[in-house]
Each structure stands twice: as C-alpha cells, then as structure tokens.
C-alpha cells in the first residue's frame, strides 16, 4: 500500500483529482493540478454553507459540473476527497458504476495518506444491520455507525424533525465502530454494497425518500453514493460537530 507523500501525478496514468470543502493547510494545493481541483472553501463557514449559499442551489451544481468534466476526459482517476460526507456521496453518484472511470481513493489517516482501491483483498465479516420501526411513515433512514456511534443523535433528530421516517436501518461493522473499522478500499466497497442491499430489501414505496446519516470514512460515503441511482430519492445529512447551530443534524443535498 502506498502511503504518505502521494503528490504530483500518480503512476499508471491515474489523474489526480481533488475536491475540497475542508483545508489541511497550504499543502492542499499539491494534491492535484489547479485545473483538476474543485475548491469549495469559499462557500463554507466551518461545517455549514456561508450565509446565502444553499447546498442544492449553489454547491451541488458546482460539484456536478466539475465531475461531469472529469468523467468526459479521464478514464483513471486518483481522487482526493477532503470534503463533507455529503459531497463525497455526491461525488460517488457523479462517478457512478456506469461512468466508465476507474477510481482510486486517497484515504487520509494519522500515519499519512493511503491509496484505497476496490480491487484490494479483504476478509472482513459482513456488517451488522438492524432495522427498527419508529413510526408509520413510509420514508426510511440509514444510519451508518462506522467511525462512531451515530444512532443516538440521528434517532433523536428523526423523532423530533422527521415524522415521515418510519424505519431506521442501522449499520455497524462486525467488529465494532471506530476510526480504523474500515480496513481498505474493497472493505469499503463491500460495506456500501451491503447497505444498498439492505435498502433494496426494505422495499421503499416509489414516493418515499431515503435519508442517509453517515459517520463513516469518505471512501464508504463515495462508494455508497455510487449506488444512489438505484435507491430512489435520497436526502443526505451533515452533523454539527462544532456546535455551530444546535449540535444535531441538518439536511444537505437531495438527489
């Protein structure tokens, strides 16, 4: 596995492409060339859009336009996602299974950057998936407790704000949640496939929406985003880690 300094153009003709809504400092600009970088930093104040900036009306079109251009010109992409989970999921949707683009993801960690590919071997057991009925609404929520336990905050938000959600699908790794619970790219792919299968099995009505609350590495978010074309209307959420608002969840993109 390649680690630490991954700047400049990668080997095997993979094009470095960067999306950024958070900053790690001045070295960010070395992830990819300017023409292959979408910086959204000016649109955010902390974890939330700046006043007057809307997720769906302003941020979503910029991400879609940028990645449409990448999809039309590149066949192999090494993708840096220093972004909100919602943007990582939207990127997956834009670079979906039918895009014809081979993707490597750069996963940031305490020991440096690592390349995650869906072709790596893994022998991790299947995730634990639990379904809870909380009401009579036809919408379904998926809560991903991958890096941390997201269920208490997500459930509290849902009960207080989303009466249309009648069921919660709760997903945790077999060996428990934590910062290192996802081992590599193929493990992230497997988790995304299990989540997608669980949603399919839930048999949502055509008019219902799927609400996604994710506490997961962006690799999982990206690969789950690749499945959203087949999951109906989806609403993504962001958590207020820094307590800028109310310390809870707020909806972001609707796709």
C-alpha positions in Angstrom: 0.0 0.0 0.0 1.3 3.4 -0.9 1.5 5.9 1.9 2.4 9.4 3.0 3.5 11.7 0.1 1.3 11.0 -2.9 1.5 14.3 -4.6 2.1 15.1 -8.3 0.8 12.8 -11.0 0.4 9.1 -9.9 1.7 6.2 -11.9 -0.2 4.0 -14.3 -1.8 7.1 -15.9 -4.1 7.8 -13.0 -5.1 11.5 -13.0 -5.0 13.2 -9.6 -8.3 15.0 -8.9 -9.2 16.9 -5.7 -12.4 18.1 -4.2 -12.0 20.2 -1.1 -14.5 21.7 1.3 -12.1 21.4 4.3 -8.5 22.5 4.3 -5.4 20.8 5.8 -3.3 23.9 5.2 -1.1 25.1 2.3 -0.1 21.6 1.2 -3.6 21.1 -0.1 -2.7 22.6 -3.4 -0.2 19.8 -4.0 -3.0 17.1 -4.2 -3.8 17.9 -7.9 -3.2 20.5 -10.6 -5.4 23.6 -10.4 -7.5 22.5 -13.4 -8.2 19.2 -11.7 -9.1 20.7 -8.4 -12.5 22.0 -7.1 -12.1 24.1 -4.0 -15.4 24.9 -2.3 -13.7 26.5 0.7 -15.1 30.0 -0.1 -18.7 28.6 0.2 -18.4 27.4 3.7 -18.0 28.8 7.2 -16.9 25.8 9.3 -19.1 22.8 8.5 -22.0 24.7 7.1 -22.6 26.8 4.0 -21.9 30.5 4.3 -25.0 32.8 4.5 -26.8 32.9 1.2 -25.2 29.7 0.0 -27.5 26.7 -0.4 -26.5 23.1 -0.7 -28.8 22.2 -3.6 -28.8 25.5 -5.5 -25.2 26.5 -5.3 -22.9 23.7 -4.1 -24.5 20.8 -5.8 -24.3 22.3 -9.4 -20.6 23.1 -8.9 -19.7 19.6 -7.9 -21.8 18.1 -10.7 -20.3 20.3 -13.4 -16.8 19.7 -12.3 -17.1 15.9 -12.1 -19.0 15.8 -15.4 -16.0 17.4 -17.0 -13.7 14.8 -15.3 -15.9 12.0 -16.4 -15.8 13.1 -20.0 -12.0 13.5 -20.2 -10.5 10.9 -17.8 -10.6 7.1 -17.6 -8.4 6.6 -14.5 -8.7 9.0 -11.5 -7.0 9.1 -8.2 -9.5 11.1 -6.1 -8.7 13.2 -3.1 -11.9 13.9 -1.0 -11.1 16.4 1.7 -14.8 17.1 2.0 -18.0 16.8 3.9 -19.6 13.4 3.8 -22.4 14.7 1.6 -20.0 15.9 -1.0 -18.2 12.5 -1.0 -21.6 10.8 -1.6 -22.5 13.2 -4.4 -19.1 12.6 -6.0 -19.9 8.8 -5.9 -23.2 9.5 -7.6 -21.5 11.6 -10.3 -18.8 9.0 -10.9 -21.1 6.0 -10.6 -20.8 2.5 -11.9 -21.8 3.5 -15.4 -19.3 6.4 -15.7 -16.5 4.3 -17.2 -14.0 5.8 -14.8 -11.7 3.7 -12.7 -11.3 5.3 -9.3 -8.6 5.1 -6.7 -9.4 7.0 -3.4 -6.9 8.7 -1.2 -7.8 7.9 2.4 -6.3 10.3 5.0 -5.1 8.8 8.2 -2.9 9.6 11.3 0.1 7.9 9.6 -0.3 9.7 6.3 -2.3 9.2 3.1 -3.1 5.7 1.7 -4.4 4.6 -1.7 -7.7 2.6 -1.4 -8.8 0.5 -4.4 -11.8 -1.6 -4.7 -9.6 -4.4 -6.0 -7.7 -5.0 -2.8 -8.3 -8.3 -1.0 -10.2 -8.2 2.4 -11.6 -10.9 4.7 -13.7 -8.7 7.0 -17.1 -10.2 8.1 -20.3 -8.6 6.9 -21.7 -5.6 8.7 -24.3 -5.9 11.4 -27.6 -4.5 10.0 -30.5 -3.9 12.4 -33.9 -2.4 11.4 -36.1 -0.6 13.9 -39.6 0.7 13.3 -40.1 4.1 14.9 -43.4 5.2 13.3 -45.8 4.8 10.5 -44.1 7.0 7.9 -43.1 5.5 4.5 -39.6 7.1 4.4 -36.5 5.1 5.6 -33.4 6.3 7.3 -30.0 4.7 7.0 -27.7 5.4 9.9 -24.0 4.5 9.4 -22.2 3.9 12.7 -18.9 3.1 11.1 -16.4 5.5 12.7 -18.5 6.3 15.7 -22.0 5.5 17.1 -24.3 7.8 15.1 -27.6 6.3 16.2 -28.4 8.2 19.4 -28.1 11.7 17.7 -29.7 10.6 14.4 -32.6 8.9 16.2 -33.2 12.0 18.4 -33.1 14.2 15.3 -35.5 11.9 13.4 -38.0 11.7 16.2 -38.0 15.5 16.6 -38.0 16.6 13.0 -38.9 13.8 10.5 -42.3 12.3 11.1 -42.3 10.8 7.6 -39.5 8.4 8.6 -41.0 5.1 9.8 -37.9 2.8 9.9 -34.2 3.1 10.7 -31.7 0.8 9.1 -28.7 0.9 11.5 -25.3 -0.3 10.1 -22.2 -1.1 12.2 -19.1 -3.1 11.3 -19.0 -6.6 12.6 -16.0 -5.8 14.8 -17.5 -2.6 16.1 -17.3 1.1 15.1 -14.1 3.1 15.3 -11.7 5.2 13.3 -10.0 2.0 11.9 -13.0 -0.2 11.4 -12.8 0.0 7.6 -9.6 -1.8 6.5 -9.2 -0.9 2.9 -11.0 0.0 -0.3 -12.6 -3.4 -1.0 -13.9 -3.5 2.5 -15.5 0.0 1.9 -17.0 -1.3 -1.3 -18.4 -4.4 0.5 -20.0 -2.2 3.2 -21.6 0.1 0.6 -23.0 -3.0 -1.3 -24.4 -4.4 2.0 -26.1 -1.0 2.8 -27.5 -0.8 -0.7 -28.9 -4.4 -0.5 -30.5 -3.6 2.9 -32.2 -0.6 1.4 -33.4 -2.6 -1.6 -34.8 -5.3 0.8 -36.6 -2.6 2.8 -38.8 -2.1 -0.3 -39.5 1.6 -0.1 -42.6 2.9 -1.8 -41.9 4.8 -5.0 -42.9 8.1 -3.4 -40.8 7.6 -0.3 -37.3 9.0 0.4 -34.2 7.5 1.8 -32.4 9.6 4.5 -28.7 9.0 5.0 -26.9 9.8 8.2 -23.3 8.9 7.9 -20.5 8.6 10.4 -18.2 6.8 8.0 -14.9 7.4 6.2 -15.4 9.2 2.9 -14.4 6.0 1.0 -17.6 4.4 2.3 -19.6 7.5 1.5 -18.2 7.7 -2.0 -18.9 4.0 -2.8 -22.4 4.3 -1.3 -23.0 7.3 -3.5 -22.3 5.1 -6.5 -25.4 3.1 -5.5 -27.8 6.0 -5.1 -29.1 6.0 -8.7 -30.8 2.7 -7.8 -32.1 3.8 -4.3 -34.7 6.4 -5.3 -34.8 9.9 -3.9 -32.1 10.4 -1.3 -31.5 13.1 1.3 -28.0 13.5 2.8 -27.3 15.0 6.2 -24.4 16.7 8.0 -23.7 16.6 11.7 -22.9 19.8 13.7 -19.7 18.6 15.3 -18.5 22.1 16.2 -21.9 23.1 17.6 -22.2 26.0 15.2 -26.0 25.5 15.2 -27.7 23.1 17.5 -25.3 20.2 17.8 -27.5 17.9 15.7 -28.1 17.0 12.1 -29.1 19.2 9.2 -30.1 18.1 5.7 -27.8 18.9 2.8 -28.3 17.5 -0.7 -31.4 16.0 -2.1 -30.6 13.8 -5.1 
